[in-house]
Amino acid sequence: MLTLFADNLTRFPGMIHSTINLSAFPTDYAGAVEKWSHEVDRLSAVQKSFPLGDLPNNNLIDHPLITQTAWLGKLNAPKVLVLIAGTHGIEGFAGSAVQIDFLMRLKEQQWSWGEDIAALLIHALTPWGYAWYRRCDENGVDLNRNFVDFSQLPVNPGFTDLQPYLLGSDQQLRETAFTAYKKQYGREQFELAVSGGQYIDPLAPFYGGVQPNHGHRVIKSLFEQYQLARRQLAVIDVHTGLGPYGYGEVISDHPLGGDGFKTAKNWYGAAVTVPEQGSSSSVPKNGLLDYAWHRIMQGNSCFITLEFGTLGTASLFEVLLNDHGFWAKTPMQQLKQIRTDAGWQQQWQTVREAMLAHFCPADPIWRESVIFRSRQVLQQALTGLS
Ligand SMILES: [Zn+2]
């Protein structure tokens, strides 16, 4: 147990400060499911499971691959706080910690809200990526680029320019190409080219897919099952890997000046950043999960990405490109055989450790910051809903 700012405790409301227990961070996917389920079981919640289905190598992981949900509070509550973890598989390590901390504190009665509010927790939305320490799903699809009109896929010409340099092992060649592109078009255009979303290369990062994937279908199913379009919503989707180290940036991708935009500003204040205005660590992107929620939201609702920064954008791209380069050589069908190979194991360990170091640093200060900031933002959301 670590105590945060113990000397200043009296200056702040007890809701956010108090001890921060870093055991909320899981050690792996199976451990996350176990911890999360244990905490949900201690509360009175309606639970649902969405199995990923049969994959050739499901049995390589210690736990069946599933997305789970928990509904806390009255089923007919007109207002709902929605927490999402693992939209990008591996980013679920921090997303789970936020939810587990929330559940533990709920059990300790350190959170409270009116009877007109319920909470919906969505855990491990991309379970395959979570279990295999990847950002994407089992088909290389980035769920957060998957909410597009599939009859009219977006085109990203910058990606096509850079594609030949992305997965090659010649790092020097890649850096030269990146530097030249940035010099010609600027940093923002470069980031759009690489990470804005692409629909042509399933092996490269930020691939949005050609049909709704598992997480997409789960979200649409939850819209129906809980009739979410009829309720007032505060959605918080936890991500990691972009922005300043340890800072939890509240990002709104709502259309400028619209109701969601205004609600986000009202609830979360001046800290809200907006990619479209250039004030965010993120550039505007294709196919975000946000857009599906925006479409069902009525007044006084908003969706925010709570993005915890780590090691910077250059590290993000480098680590992800190495991960994709490695997995491009590992066909899913052969994963079971390859996995017993000592050379493959060693390479996987290197890739996996680099992914974890980028998306969920072991540094207790970083982890403390995640818990502390998430409590602030959750409190803002609940106050907003109230
Ligand atoms: Zn993410």
Residues whose N, C-alpha, C, O or C-beta is under 5 A from the ligand:
A	BS01	ZN	H88 E91 H239 T240
